[in-house]
Amino acid sequence: MVSKEVVRIEDRQDRWRYVCPRGHRSWEPTNHHFWCQKCAAHDDVDGVFEELSDRKTGALLARDRVRLVTQVGPYDRDLDGEGPA
Ligand SMILES: [Zn+2]
């Protein structure tokens, strides 16, 4: 089992650390990808991207490699398989 990188999407430090491929912090998770508001503002880019960039390690993290956490708990329980065992 591959361990996932926990990203607290409402946390300021994590916001600085994890950015879209073009270095923006204005991204949001979608069901299977990510979406960046600033990228979407460009005519030639739709804003959807598949790998989050970790500025600390330089790693690129696909959607299924990260565990997104909000203030009220996991962002997507089904993707993370955290239902009752
Ligand atoms: Zn962007």
PDB file of the backbone (N, CA, C, O) and the ligand in Angstrom, with CONECT records:
HET     ZN  A 101       1
ATOM      1  N   MET A   1       0.835  -1.199   0.000  1.00  0.00           N
ATOM      2  CA  MET A   1       0.000   0.000   0.000  1.00  0.00           C
ATOM      3  C   MET A   1       0.872   1.252   0.000  1.00  0.00           C
ATOM      4  O   MET A   1       1.816   1.367   0.782  1.00  0.00           O
ATOM      5  N   VAL A   2       0.549   2.166  -0.867  1.00  0.00           N
ATOM      6  CA  VAL A   2       1.325   3.388  -0.990  1.00  0.00           C
ATOM      7  C   VAL A   2       0.804   4.425  -0.004  1.00  0.00           C
ATOM      8  O   VAL A   2      -0.396   4.689   0.065  1.00  0.00           O
ATOM      9  N   SER A   3       1.711   4.998   0.744  1.00  0.00           N
ATOM     10  CA  SER A   3       1.264   6.024   1.678  1.00  0.00           C
ATOM     11  C   SER A   3       0.985   7.320   0.924  1.00  0.00           C
ATOM     12  O   SER A   3       1.655   7.650  -0.055  1.00  0.00           O
ATOM     13  N   LYS A   4      -0.011   8.036   1.402  1.00  0.00           N
ATOM     14  CA  LYS A   4      -0.412   9.251   0.701  1.00  0.00           C
ATOM     15  C   LYS A   4       0.109  10.483   1.418  1.00  0.00           C
ATOM     16  O   LYS A   4       0.316  10.502   2.631  1.00  0.00           O
ATOM     17  N   GLU A   5       0.306  11.489   0.622  1.00  0.00           N
ATOM     18  CA  GLU A   5       0.732  12.772   1.164  1.00  0.00           C
ATOM     19  C   GLU A   5      -0.515  13.511   1.648  1.00  0.00           C
ATOM     20  O   GLU A   5      -1.460  13.714   0.885  1.00  0.00           O
ATOM     21  N   VAL A   6      -0.509  13.904   2.899  1.00  0.00           N
ATOM     22  CA  VAL A   6      -1.661  14.628   3.416  1.00  0.00           C
ATOM     23  C   VAL A   6      -1.540  16.103   3.058  1.00  0.00           C
ATOM     24  O   VAL A   6      -0.543  16.754   3.371  1.00  0.00           O
ATOM     25  N   VAL A   7      -2.568  16.615   2.399  1.00  0.00           N
ATOM     26  CA  VAL A   7      -2.595  18.023   2.035  1.00  0.00           C
ATOM     27  C   VAL A   7      -3.813  18.653   2.685  1.00  0.00           C
ATOM     28  O   VAL A   7      -4.950  18.311   2.363  1.00  0.00           O
ATOM     29  N   ARG A   8      -3.568  19.565   3.592  1.00  0.00           N
ATOM     30  CA  ARG A   8      -4.683  20.270   4.232  1.00  0.00           C
ATOM     31  C   ARG A   8      -5.035  21.463   3.362  1.00  0.00           C
ATOM     32  O   ARG A   8      -4.362  22.493   3.387  1.00  0.00           O
ATOM     33  N   ILE A   9      -6.100  21.304   2.594  1.00  0.00           N
ATOM     34  CA  ILE A   9      -6.370  22.291   1.541  1.00  0.00           C
ATOM     35  C   ILE A   9      -6.800  23.647   2.075  1.00  0.00           C
ATOM     36  O   ILE A   9      -6.851  24.618   1.320  1.00  0.00           O
ATOM     37  N   GLU A  10      -7.108  23.729   3.353  1.00  0.00           N
ATOM     38  CA  GLU A  10      -7.463  25.041   3.898  1.00  0.00           C
ATOM     39  C   GLU A  10      -6.339  25.602   4.772  1.00  0.00           C
ATOM     40  O   GLU A  10      -6.497  26.637   5.420  1.00  0.00           O
ATOM     41  N   ASP A  11      -5.208  24.905   4.779  1.00  0.00           N
ATOM     42  CA  ASP A  11      -4.100  25.329   5.612  1.00  0.00           C
ATOM     43  C   ASP A  11      -3.154  26.229   4.819  1.00  0.00           C
ATOM     44  O   ASP A  11      -2.761  25.890   3.703  1.00  0.00           O
ATOM     45  N   ARG A  12      -2.796  27.356   5.384  1.00  0.00           N
ATOM     46  CA  ARG A  12      -1.984  28.331   4.671  1.00  0.00           C
ATOM     47  C   ARG A  12      -0.608  27.788   4.298  1.00  0.00           C
ATOM     48  O   ARG A  12      -0.117  28.033   3.196  1.00  0.00           O
ATOM     49  N   GLN A  13      -0.003  27.067   5.198  1.00  0.00           N
ATOM     50  CA  GLN A  13       1.325  26.514   4.899  1.00  0.00           C
ATOM     51  C   GLN A  13       1.274  25.512   3.766  1.00  0.00           C
ATOM     52  O   GLN A  13       2.143  25.502   2.895  1.00  0.00           O
ATOM     53  N   ASP A  14       0.247  24.664   3.780  1.00  0.00           N
ATOM     54  CA  ASP A  14       0.126  23.694   2.706  1.00  0.00           C
ATOM     55  C   ASP A  14      -0.211  24.378   1.393  1.00  0.00           C
ATOM     56  O   ASP A  14       0.161  23.905   0.320  1.00  0.00           O
ATOM     57  N   ARG A  15      -0.913  25.485   1.487  1.00  0.00           N
ATOM     58  CA  ARG A  15      -1.225  26.252   0.287  1.00  0.00           C
ATOM     59  C   ARG A  15       0.030  26.799  -0.371  1.00  0.00           C
ATOM     60  O   ARG A  15       0.124  26.867  -1.596  1.00  0.00           O
ATOM     61  N   TRP A  16       0.976  27.182   0.442  1.00  0.00           N
ATOM     62  CA  TRP A  16       2.240  27.682  -0.096  1.00  0.00           C
ATOM     63  C   TRP A  16       3.080  26.546  -0.638  1.00  0.00           C
ATOM     64  O   TRP A  16       3.836  26.713  -1.596  1.00  0.00           O
ATOM     65  N   ARG A  17       2.940  25.400  -0.019  1.00  0.00           N
ATOM     66  CA  ARG A  17       3.783  24.278  -0.402  1.00  0.00           C
ATOM     67  C   ARG A  17       3.304  23.562  -1.669  1.00  0.00           C
ATOM     68  O   ARG A  17       4.091  23.235  -2.557  1.00  0.00           O
ATOM     69  N   TYR A  18       2.024  23.337  -1.720  1.00  0.00           N
ATOM     70  CA  TYR A  18       1.491  22.589  -2.866  1.00  0.00           C
ATOM     71  C   TYR A  18       0.848  23.545  -3.850  1.00  0.00           C
ATOM     72  O   TYR A  18      -0.081  24.277  -3.508  1.00  0.00           O
ATOM     73  N   VAL A  19       1.349  23.532  -5.073  1.00  0.00           N
ATOM     74  CA  VAL A  19       0.870  24.481  -6.073  1.00  0.00           C
ATOM     75  C   VAL A  19       0.564  23.758  -7.376  1.00  0.00           C
ATOM     76  O   VAL A  19       0.929  22.597  -7.561  1.00  0.00           O
ATOM     77  N   CYS A  20      -0.109  24.462  -8.271  1.00  0.00           N
ATOM     78  CA  CYS A  20      -0.383  23.899  -9.585  1.00  0.00           C
ATOM     79  C   CYS A  20       0.927  23.863 -10.370  1.00  0.00           C
ATOM     80  O   CYS A  20       1.913  24.467  -9.947  1.00  0.00           O
ATOM     81  N   PRO A  21       0.953  23.161 -11.513  1.00  0.00           N
ATOM     82  CA  PRO A  21       2.214  23.030 -12.278  1.00  0.00           C
ATOM     83  C   PRO A  21       2.804  24.376 -12.690  1.00  0.00           C
ATOM     84  O   PRO A  21       3.995  24.455 -12.994  1.00  0.00           O
ATOM     85  N   ARG A  22       2.010  25.413 -12.705  1.00  0.00           N
ATOM     86  CA  ARG A  22       2.520  26.734 -13.073  1.00  0.00           C
ATOM     87  C   ARG A  22       2.784  27.602 -11.852  1.00  0.00           C
ATOM     88  O   ARG A  22       3.056  28.796 -11.972  1.00  0.00           O
ATOM     89  N   GLY A  23       2.700  26.990 -10.680  1.00  0.00           N
ATOM     90  CA  GLY A  23       3.104  27.704  -9.469  1.00  0.00           C
ATOM     91  C   GLY A  23       2.024  28.515  -8.789  1.00  0.00           C
ATOM     92  O   GLY A  23       2.326  29.344  -7.930  1.00  0.00           O
ATOM     93  N   HIS A  24       0.777  28.297  -9.151  1.00  0.00           N
ATOM     94  CA  HIS A  24      -0.304  29.047  -8.507  1.00  0.00           C
ATOM     95  C   HIS A  24      -0.817  28.317  -7.265  1.00  0.00           C
ATOM     96  O   HIS A  24      -0.704  27.098  -7.138  1.00  0.00           O
ATOM     97  N   ARG A  25      -1.373  29.095  -6.373  1.00  0.00           N
ATOM     98  CA  ARG A  25      -1.978  28.502  -5.173  1.00  0.00           C
ATOM     99  C   ARG A  25      -3.500  28.489  -5.253  1.00  0.00           C
ATOM    100  O   ARG A  25      -4.173  28.119  -4.291  1.00  0.00           O
ATOM    101  N   SER A  26      -4.032  28.885  -6.381  1.00  0.00           N
ATOM    102  CA  SER A  26      -5.475  29.032  -6.504  1.00  0.00           C
ATOM    103  C   SER A  26      -6.142  27.773  -7.063  1.00  0.00           C
ATOM    104  O   SER A  26      -7.110  27.857  -7.818  1.00  0.00           O
ATOM    105  N   TRP A  27      -5.618  26.616  -6.685  1.00  0.00           N
ATOM    106  CA  TRP A  27      -6.190  25.375  -7.217  1.00  0.00           C
ATOM    107  C   TRP A  27      -7.255  24.820  -6.280  1.00  0.00           C
ATOM    108  O   TRP A  27      -7.319  25.143  -5.094  1.00  0.00           O
ATOM    109  N   GLU A  28      -8.079  23.975  -6.870  1.00  0.00           N
ATOM    110  CA  GLU A  28      -9.102  23.269  -6.106  1.00  0.00           C
ATOM    111  C   GLU A  28      -9.118  21.827  -6.561  1.00  0.00           C
ATOM    112  O   GLU A  28      -8.795  21.534  -7.712  1.00  0.00           O
ATOM    113  N   PRO A  29      -9.494  20.920  -5.667  1.00  0.00           N
ATOM    114  CA  PRO A  29      -9.623  19.536  -6.106  1.00  0.00           C
ATOM    115  C   PRO A  29     -10.903  19.336  -6.906  1.00  0.00           C
ATOM    116  O   PRO A  29     -11.928  19.951  -6.611  1.00  0.00           O
ATOM    117  N   THR A  30     -10.842  18.475  -7.917  1.00  0.00           N
ATOM    118  CA  THR A  30     -12.051  18.004  -8.584  1.00  0.00           C
ATOM    119  C   THR A  30     -12.120  16.510  -8.296  1.00  0.00           C
ATOM    120  O   THR A  30     -11.290  15.983  -7.554  1.00  0.00           O
ATOM    121  N   ASN A  31     -13.080  15.836  -8.862  1.00  0.00           N
ATOM    122  CA  ASN A  31     -13.243  14.419  -8.540  1.00  0.00           C
ATOM    123  C   ASN A  31     -12.006  13.588  -8.832  1.00  0.00           C
ATOM    124  O   ASN A  31     -11.618  12.746  -8.023  1.00  0.00           O
ATOM    125  N   HIS A  32     -11.386  13.817  -9.977  1.00  0.00           N
ATOM    126  CA  HIS A  32     -10.253  12.962 -10.321  1.00  0.00           C
ATOM    127  C   HIS A  32      -8.995  13.746 -10.653  1.00  0.00           C
ATOM    128  O   HIS A  32      -7.934  13.167 -10.887  1.00  0.00           O
ATOM    129  N   HIS A  33      -9.121  15.062 -10.672  1.00  0.00           N
ATOM    130  CA  HIS A  33      -7.972  15.883 -11.004  1.00  0.00           C
ATOM    131  C   HIS A  33      -7.935  17.090 -10.079  1.00  0.00           C
ATOM    132  O   HIS A  33      -8.516  17.098  -8.993  1.00  0.00           O
ATOM    133  N   PHE A  34      -7.233  18.100 -10.552  1.00  0.00           N
ATOM    134  CA  PHE A  34      -7.227  19.379  -9.854  1.00  0.00           C
ATOM    135  C   PHE A  34      -7.596  20.453 -10.858  1.00  0.00           C
ATOM    136  O   PHE A  34      -7.553  20.232 -12.068  1.00  0.00           O
ATOM    137  N   TRP A  35      -7.952  21.595 -10.355  1.00  0.00           N
ATOM    138  CA  TRP A  35      -8.319  22.692 -11.240  1.00  0.00           C
ATOM    139  C   TRP A  35      -7.748  23.975 -10.673  1.00  0.00           C
ATOM    140  O   TRP A  35      -7.853  24.238  -9.476  1.00  0.00           O
ATOM    141  N   CYS A  36      -7.139  24.777 -11.546  1.00  0.00           N
ATOM    142  CA  CYS A  36      -6.530  26.012 -11.080  1.00  0.00           C
ATOM    143  C   CYS A  36      -7.253  27.215 -11.665  1.00  0.00           C
ATOM    144  O   CYS A  36      -7.414  27.336 -12.880  1.00  0.00           O
ATOM    145  N   GLN A  37      -7.678  28.088 -10.790  1.00  0.00           N
ATOM    146  CA  GLN A  37      -8.436  29.268 -11.199  1.00  0.00           C
ATOM    147  C   GLN A  37      -7.595  30.203 -12.070  1.00  0.00           C
ATOM    148  O   GLN A  37      -8.066  30.724 -13.081  1.00  0.00           O
ATOM    149  N   LYS A  38      -6.356  30.402 -11.661  1.00  0.00           N
ATOM    150  CA  LYS A  38      -5.502  31.327 -12.420  1.00  0.00           C
ATOM    151  C   LYS A  38      -5.154  30.783 -13.791  1.00  0.00           C
ATOM    152  O   LYS A  38      -5.130  31.523 -14.774  1.00  0.00           O
ATOM    153  N   CYS A  39      -4.881  29.470 -13.855  1.00  0.00           N
ATOM    154  CA  CYS A  39      -4.610  28.874 -15.160  1.00  0.00           C
ATOM    155  C   CYS A  39      -5.833  28.989 -16.051  1.00  0.00           C
ATOM    156  O   CYS A  39      -5.721  29.265 -17.245  1.00  0.00           O
ATOM    157  N   ALA A  40      -7.000  28.775 -15.463  1.00  0.00           N
ATOM    158  CA  ALA A  40      -8.239  28.803 -16.240  1.00  0.00           C
ATOM    159  C   ALA A  40      -8.508  30.187 -16.813  1.00  0.00           C
ATOM    160  O   ALA A  40      -9.259  30.328 -17.779  1.00  0.00           O
ATOM    161  N   ALA A  41      -7.900  31.202 -16.224  1.00  0.00           N
ATOM    162  CA  ALA A  41      -8.110  32.565 -16.690  1.00  0.00           C
ATOM    163  C   ALA A  41      -7.383  32.813 -18.015  1.00  0.00           C
ATOM    164  O   ALA A  41      -7.679  33.777 -18.722  1.00  0.00           O
ATOM    165  N   HIS A  42      -6.420  31.925 -18.348  1.00  0.00           N
ATOM    166  CA  HIS A  42      -5.746  32.040 -19.635  1.00  0.00           C
ATOM    167  C   HIS A  42      -6.607  31.434 -20.730  1.00  0.00           C
ATOM    168  O   HIS A  42      -7.281  30.426 -20.518  1.00  0.00           O
ATOM    169  N   ASP A  43      -6.579  32.047 -21.889  1.00  0.00           N
ATOM    170  CA  ASP A  43      -7.406  31.567 -22.985  1.00  0.00           C
ATOM    171  C   ASP A  43      -6.999  30.184 -23.469  1.00  0.00           C
ATOM    172  O   ASP A  43      -7.846  29.385 -23.867  1.00  0.00           O
ATOM    173  N   ASP A  44      -5.714  29.905 -23.434  1.00  0.00           N
ATOM    174  CA  ASP A  44      -5.233  28.663 -24.040  1.00  0.00           C
ATOM    175  C   ASP A  44      -5.106  27.505 -23.052  1.00  0.00           C
ATOM    176  O   ASP A  44      -4.629  26.431 -23.418  1.00  0.00           O
ATOM    177  N   VAL A  45      -5.524  27.709 -21.821  1.00  0.00           N
ATOM    178  CA  VAL A  45      -5.425  26.657 -20.821  1.00  0.00           C
ATOM    179  C   VAL A  45      -6.779  26.497 -20.143  1.00  0.00           C
ATOM    180  O   VAL A  45      -7.438  27.487 -19.824  1.00  0.00           O
ATOM    181  N   ASP A  46      -7.196  25.250 -19.922  1.00  0.00           N
ATOM    182  CA  ASP A  46      -8.509  25.082 -19.295  1.00  0.00           C
ATOM    183  C   ASP A  46      -8.427  25.006 -17.771  1.00  0.00           C
ATOM    184  O   ASP A  46      -9.451  24.997 -17.088  1.00  0.00           O
ATOM    185  N   GLY A  47      -7.220  24.952 -17.251  1.00  0.00           N
ATOM    186  CA  GLY A  47      -7.090  25.016 -15.802  1.00  0.00           C
ATOM    187  C   GLY A  47      -7.041  23.671 -15.109  1.00  0.00           C
ATOM    188  O   GLY A  47      -6.697  23.582 -13.931  1.00  0.00           O
ATOM    189  N   VAL A  48      -7.390  22.613 -15.851  1.00  0.00           N
ATOM    190  CA  VAL A  48      -7.353  21.283 -15.240  1.00  0.00           C
ATOM    191  C   VAL A  48      -5.929  20.738 -15.286  1.00  0.00           C
ATOM    192  O   VAL A  48      -5.257  20.819 -16.314  1.00  0.00           O
ATOM    193  N   PHE A  49      -5.481  20.187 -14.174  1.00  0.00           N
ATOM    194  CA  PHE A  49      -4.172  19.532 -14.184  1.00  0.00           C
ATOM    195  C   PHE A  49      -4.225  18.275 -13.337  1.00  0.00           C
ATOM    196  O   PHE A  49      -5.114  18.115 -12.501  1.00  0.00           O
ATOM    197  N   GLU A  50      -3.273  17.388 -13.555  1.00  0.00           N
ATOM    198  CA  GLU A  50      -3.354  16.073 -12.932  1.00  0.00           C
ATOM    199  C   GLU A  50      -2.399  15.876 -11.776  1.00  0.00           C
ATOM    200  O   GLU A  50      -2.597  14.993 -10.942  1.00  0.00           O
ATOM    201  N   GLU A  51      -1.358  16.700 -11.724  1.00  0.00           N
ATOM    202  CA  GLU A  51      -0.382  16.487 -10.667  1.00  0.00           C
ATOM    203  C   GLU A  51      -0.083  17.779  -9.928  1.00  0.00           C
ATOM    204  O   GLU A  51       0.241  18.808 -10.520  1.00  0.00           O
ATOM    205  N   LEU A  52      -0.204  17.686  -8.635  1.00  0.00           N
ATOM    206  CA  LEU A  52       0.081  18.804  -7.760  1.00  0.00           C
ATOM    207  C   LEU A  52       1.597  18.876  -7.554  1.00  0.00           C
ATOM    208  O   LEU A  52       2.261  17.849  -7.415  1.00  0.00           O
ATOM    209  N   SER A  53       2.122  20.072  -7.537  1.00  0.00           N
ATOM    210  CA  SER A  53       3.555  20.232  -7.379  1.00  0.00           C
ATOM    211  C   SER A  53       3.897  20.542  -5.922  1.00  0.00           C
ATOM    212  O   SER A  53       3.366  21.479  -5.326  1.00  0.00           O
ATOM    213  N   ASP A  54       4.786  19.738  -5.372  1.00  0.00           N
ATOM    214  CA  ASP A  54       5.237  19.947  -3.996  1.00  0.00           C
ATOM    215  C   ASP A  54       6.512  20.787  -4.050  1.00  0.00           C
ATOM    216  O   ASP A  54       7.562  20.306  -4.475  1.00  0.00           O
ATOM    217  N   ARG A  55       6.414  22.036  -3.619  1.00  0.00           N
ATOM    218  CA  ARG A  55       7.564  22.924  -3.753  1.00  0.00           C
ATOM    219  C   ARG A  55       8.690  22.570  -2.794  1.00  0.00           C
ATOM    220  O   ARG A  55       9.840  22.960  -2.996  1.00  0.00           O
ATOM    221  N   LYS A  56       8.352  21.835  -1.761  1.00  0.00           N
ATOM    222  CA  LYS A  56       9.377  21.478  -0.779  1.00  0.00           C
ATOM    223  C   LYS A  56      10.291  20.371  -1.303  1.00  0.00           C
ATOM    224  O   LYS A  56      11.510  20.438  -1.147  1.00  0.00           O
ATOM    225  N   THR A  57       9.697  19.360  -1.919  1.00  0.00           N
ATOM    226  CA  THR A  57      10.483  18.217  -2.374  1.00  0.00           C
ATOM    227  C   THR A  57      10.653  18.189  -3.882  1.00  0.00           C
ATOM    228  O   THR A  57      11.479  17.438  -4.401  1.00  0.00           O
ATOM    229  N   GLY A  58       9.874  19.008  -4.595  1.00  0.00           N
ATOM    230  CA  GLY A  58       9.948  18.993  -6.043  1.00  0.00           C
ATOM    231  C   GLY A  58       9.143  17.860  -6.656  1.00  0.00           C
ATOM    232  O   GLY A  58       9.162  17.665  -7.871  1.00  0.00           O
ATOM    233  N   ALA A  59       8.435  17.114  -5.818  1.00  0.00           N
ATOM    234  CA  ALA A  59       7.666  15.972  -6.315  1.00  0.00           C
ATOM    235  C   ALA A  59       6.390  16.424  -6.999  1.00  0.00           C
ATOM    236  O   ALA A  59       5.842  17.488  -6.708  1.00  0.00           O
ATOM    237  N   LEU A  60       5.933  15.581  -7.921  1.00  0.00           N
ATOM    238  CA  LEU A  60       4.636  15.800  -8.544  1.00  0.00           C
ATOM    239  C   LEU A  60       3.691  14.733  -8.011  1.00  0.00           C
ATOM    240  O   LEU A  60       3.978  13.538  -8.088  1.00  0.00           O
ATOM    241  N   LEU A  61       2.571  15.172  -7.475  1.00  0.00           N
ATOM    242  CA  LEU A  61       1.665  14.243  -6.815  1.00  0.00           C
ATOM    243  C   LEU A  61       0.348  14.130  -7.574  1.00  0.00           C
ATOM    244  O   LEU A  61      -0.398  15.101  -7.700  1.00  0.00           O
ATOM    245  N   ALA A  62       0.079  12.938  -8.075  1.00  0.00           N
ATOM    246  CA  ALA A  62      -1.201  12.710  -8.743  1.00  0.00           C
ATOM    247  C   ALA A  62      -2.323  12.703  -7.705  1.00  0.00           C
ATOM    248  O   ALA A  62      -2.093  12.564  -6.503  1.00  0.00           O
ATOM    249  N   ARG A  63      -3.513  12.854  -8.205  1.00  0.00           N
ATOM    250  CA  ARG A  63      -4.678  12.967  -7.327  1.00  0.00           C
ATOM    251  C   ARG A  63      -4.801  11.792  -6.349  1.00  0.00           C
ATOM    252  O   ARG A  63      -5.211  11.970  -5.202  1.00  0.00           O
ATOM    253  N   ASP A  64      -4.444  10.598  -6.814  1.00  0.00           N
ATOM    254  CA  ASP A  64      -4.595   9.431  -5.930  1.00  0.00           C
ATOM    255  C   ASP A  64      -3.394   9.232  -5.016  1.00  0.00           C
ATOM    256  O   ASP A  64      -3.333   8.264  -4.257  1.00  0.00           O
ATOM    257  N   ARG A  65      -2.446  10.148  -5.093  1.00  0.00           N
ATOM    258  CA  ARG A  65      -1.301  10.074  -4.187  1.00  0.00           C
ATOM    259  C   ARG A  65      -1.438  11.033  -3.009  1.00  0.00           C
ATOM    260  O   ARG A  65      -0.620  11.023  -2.089  1.00  0.00           O
ATOM    261  N   VAL A  66      -2.467  11.851  -3.047  1.00  0.00           N
ATOM    262  CA  VAL A  66      -2.642  12.804  -1.960  1.00  0.00           C
ATOM    263  C   VAL A  66      -3.946  12.546  -1.220  1.00  0.00           C
ATOM    264  O   VAL A  66      -4.940  12.101  -1.793  1.00  0.00           O
ATOM    265  N   ARG A  67      -3.905  12.833   0.037  1.00  0.00           N
ATOM    266  CA  ARG A  67      -5.096  12.729   0.857  1.00  0.00           C
ATOM    267  C   ARG A  67      -5.474  14.146   1.253  1.00  0.00           C
ATOM    268  O   ARG A  67      -4.787  14.799   2.038  1.00  0.00           O
ATOM    269  N   LEU A  68      -6.580  14.602   0.692  1.00  0.00           N
ATOM    270  CA  LEU A  68      -6.982  15.978   0.923  1.00  0.00           C
ATOM    271  C   LEU A  68      -7.834  16.071   2.177  1.00  0.00           C
ATOM    272  O   LEU A  68      -8.799  15.327   2.352  1.00  0.00           O
ATOM    273  N   VAL A  69      -7.460  16.989   3.032  1.00  0.00           N
ATOM    274  CA  VAL A  69      -8.145  17.135   4.301  1.00  0.00           C
ATOM    275  C   VAL A  69      -8.637  18.565   4.454  1.00  0.00           C
ATOM    276  O   VAL A  69      -7.898  19.519   4.210  1.00  0.00           O
ATOM    277  N   THR A  70      -9.890  18.700   4.858  1.00  0.00           N
ATOM    278  CA  THR A  70     -10.433  20.025   5.139  1.00  0.00           C
ATOM    279  C   THR A  70     -10.627  20.164   6.641  1.00  0.00           C
ATOM    280  O   THR A  70     -10.318  19.249   7.404  1.00  0.00           O
ATOM    281  N   GLN A  71     -11.127  21.288   7.049  1.00  0.00           N
ATOM    282  CA  GLN A  71     -11.317  21.507   8.487  1.00  0.00           C
ATOM    283  C   GLN A  71     -12.350  20.561   9.082  1.00  0.00           C
ATOM    284  O   GLN A  71     -12.335  20.292  10.284  1.00  0.00           O
ATOM    285  N   VAL A  72     -13.242  20.060   8.244  1.00  0.00           N
ATOM    286  CA  VAL A  72     -14.268  19.152   8.760  1.00  0.00           C
ATOM    287  C   VAL A  72     -13.938  17.689   8.524  1.00  0.00           C
ATOM    288  O   VAL A  72     -14.747  16.812   8.828  1.00  0.00           O
ATOM    289  N   GLY A  73     -12.748  17.416   7.979  1.00  0.00           N
ATOM    290  CA  GLY A  73     -12.363  16.027   7.792  1.00  0.00           C
ATOM    291  C   GLY A  73     -11.885  15.769   6.374  1.00  0.00           C
ATOM    292  O   GLY A  73     -11.628  16.701   5.612  1.00  0.00           O
ATOM    293  N   PRO A  74     -11.767  14.488   6.026  1.00  0.00           N
ATOM    294  CA  PRO A  74     -11.279  14.134   4.694  1.00  0.00           C
ATOM    295  C   PRO A  74     -12.167  14.720   3.603  1.00  0.00           C
ATOM    296  O   PRO A  74     -13.391  14.740   3.729  1.00  0.00           O
ATOM    297  N   TYR A  75     -11.542  15.192   2.540  1.00  0.00           N
ATOM    298  CA  TYR A  75     -12.286  15.799   1.448  1.00  0.00           C
ATOM    299  C   TYR A  75     -13.087  14.752   0.684  1.00  0.00           C
ATOM    300  O   TYR A  75     -14.246  14.978   0.335  1.00  0.00           O
ATOM    301  N   ASP A  76     -12.469  13.618   0.429  1.00  0.00           N
ATOM    302  CA  ASP A  76     -13.160  12.597  -0.365  1.00  0.00           C
ATOM    303  C   ASP A  76     -12.988  11.218   0.253  1.00  0.00           C
ATOM    304  O   ASP A  76     -12.009  10.522  -0.014  1.00  0.00           O
ATOM    305  N   ARG A  77     -13.917  10.848   1.053  1.00  0.00           N
ATOM    306  CA  ARG A  77     -13.868   9.572   1.750  1.00  0.00           C
ATOM    307  C   ARG A  77     -13.812   8.390   0.814  1.00  0.00           C
ATOM    308  O   ARG A  77     -13.044   7.457   1.049  1.00  0.00           O
ATOM    309  N   ASP A  78     -14.601   8.403  -0.236  1.00  0.00           N
ATOM    310  CA  ASP A  78     -14.634   7.204  -1.096  1.00  0.00           C
ATOM    311  C   ASP A  78     -13.305   6.984  -1.790  1.00  0.00           C
ATOM    312  O   ASP A  78     -12.836   5.851  -1.902  1.00  0.00           O
ATOM    313  N   LEU A  79     -12.689   8.077  -2.262  1.00  0.00           N
ATOM    314  CA  LEU A  79     -11.405   7.926  -2.922  1.00  0.00           C
ATOM    315  C   LEU A  79     -10.358   7.429  -1.948  1.00  0.00           C
ATOM    316  O   LEU A  79      -9.466   6.668  -2.320  1.00  0.00           O
ATOM    317  N   ASP A  80     -10.463   7.846  -0.732  1.00  0.00           N
ATOM    318  CA  ASP A  80      -9.470   7.450   0.254  1.00  0.00           C
ATOM    319  C   ASP A  80      -9.791   6.122   0.901  1.00  0.00           C
ATOM    320  O   ASP A  80      -8.980   5.588   1.658  1.00  0.00           O
ATOM    321  N   GLY A  81     -10.959   5.581   0.616  1.00  0.00           N
ATOM    322  CA  GLY A  81     -11.322   4.285   1.158  1.00  0.00           C
ATOM    323  C   GLY A  81     -11.401   4.283   2.664  1.00  0.00           C
ATOM    324  O   GLY A  81     -10.918   3.363   3.323  1.00  0.00           O
ATOM    325  N   GLU A  82     -12.009   5.313   3.203  1.00  0.00           N
ATOM    326  CA  GLU A  82     -12.042   5.414   4.658  1.00  0.00           C
ATOM    327  C   GLU A  82     -13.416   5.111   5.239  1.00  0.00           C
ATOM    328  O   GLU A  82     -13.731   5.531   6.353  1.00  0.00           O
ATOM    329  N   GLY A  83     -14.206   4.405   4.509  1.00  0.00           N
ATOM    330  CA  GLY A  83     -15.510   4.018   5.030  1.00  0.00           C
ATOM    331  C   GLY A  83     -15.338   3.000   6.143  1.00  0.00           C
ATOM    332  O   GLY A  83     -14.221   2.576   6.437  1.00  0.00           O
ATOM    333  N   PRO A  84     -16.455   2.605   6.766  1.00  0.00           N
ATOM    334  CA  PRO A  84     -16.376   1.603   7.831  1.00  0.00           C
ATOM    335  C   PRO A  84     -15.804   0.297   7.264  1.00  0.00           C
ATOM    336  O   PRO A  84     -16.165  -0.112   6.161  1.00  0.00           O
ATOM    337  N   ALA A  85     -14.947  -0.329   7.992  1.00  0.00           N
ATOM    338  CA  ALA A  85     -14.284  -1.534   7.505  1.00  0.00           C
ATOM    339  C   ALA A  85     -15.239  -2.718   7.482  1.00  0.00           C
ATOM    340  O   ALA A  85     -14.847  -3.820   7.097  1.00  0.00           O
TER     341      ALA A  85
HETATM  342 ZN    ZN A 101      -2.283  27.544 -12.096  1.00  0.00          ZN2+
END
